Amino acid sequence: MTNHAVVKTNLPGPVASDLLERRHQVVPDAVSYGVPTFAEKAEGAVITDVDGNTFIDFAGAIGTINVGHCHPKVKEALHAQVEKYIHTGFNVMMYEPYVELAEKLAELAPGSHNKKVLLQNSGAEAVENAVKVARKYTGRQGIVTFANAFHGRTLMTMSMTSKVKPYKYEFGPFAPEVYKAPFPYAYRRPEGMSEEEYIDFMIDQFNDFLIKEVAPETIAAVVMEPVQGEGGFIVPDRKFVQAVRNLCKQHSILFVADEIQTGFGRTGSYFAVEHFDIIPDLITVSKSLGAGTPISGVIGRQEIMDAANSGELGGTYSGNPLGCRAALAAIEIIEEEGLNERANEIGQKVKDTFNQLREEVECIGDVRGIGAMVAVEIVNDKENKTPDKVLASQMIAQAQKQGLLVLGAGVYGNVIRFLMPLVISDGELEEGLGIITRSVRNIWQNKSQYSV
């Protein structure tokens, strides 16, 4: 069998070492990196670095490469667009790719209502604009997000994000009128409480939140990740999500689904909210929409999106033609190659692998996710559930040395998350799972070398 992951040098290798030294001279250390090397080329689910080492990609540029690296259709679309024009500024002279992508996103988004679409550059920018639109439409200022949430690194989205370090520490003061509600984390529910009891309890907690923390008539929007990404791939119960949505309707609060990491095939559907049988008022999208190019968007009900006046929304590079063409190609690939269905196959394989390993090692506390958005929570042992960030970090580091790119997550830093391209082959998937399971097993067996 051909190995797709081949690491022939130390990491970093000689060429990467020189680049790393140059990088430290001119790039702030605050810009972190996962593996200490530099990409030379990438295709599908495999990346080759500057020293000729090859890595199976289970990180997908943090969920950005669902259709794979350098898909031929994406490259063809980009080359064709470059031959025509690169950018004219949609606010100066409009271009068809923007309109075509807006039409497609409006068609794909849940709900039969009339929709309009605003295109932007990044996920954080999409969330910022969703907040602007919600405030304009409702005439209210309050924004509610949730514990463990991540929405971006700009001032507004950093304020909406839950985790303090590394995202918020010493970066305040933060944007006002942002409130954080409790969010269900079933694995860490109180001892002796059933899941059903816990969900009812969390719904009661959200009701209390609207009494004790902020008056509902002052809230413009509730912003929720259908599956929390950076928070550790925490999947809320459908009953909770629907209860929040119903309370939003009751109080004329807009429900915003942040689908930046969960969208475009990752959970086995175009949008993760489809799993919860709700229709949001606004949806933010980015990451895998662009197949590696910078683009994002806000999809919303027509009357909400039209609340802002001319010139109040937009941006210099918003909805750049290259990003639009790449996005249209990505959507075509998802449809033609059945990547929503493939996500479910991949996710089931990952879950089966780790549920089996869970019977063998005591450090796997939880295996969770929807579709191919799967995570494993690492603990000191199953009984006490103490988060073990050190073990998780060592497992990730050992896997990287063997040629697997994989990332951590979670508010405690003890979650291993999987965001492999959905075009990954069965052979690449099996090989990658073999690397990470061996790493988990080996680190656990030698855990005395590490401490919580």
Helices and strands as residue ranges (DSSP letters): H 14-26, E 39-43, E 46-49, E 54-57, H 60-63, H 72-84, H 96-108, E 115-120, H 123-138, E 142-146, H 155-160, E 178-181, G 186-188, H 195-212, G 216-218, E 219-224, H 238-250, E 254-258, G 272-276, E 282-285, G 287-289, E 296-301, H 302-305, H 321-336, H 339-358, E 364-370, E 373-378, H 389-401, E 404-405, E 407-409, E 415-418, H 426-445, G 447-449
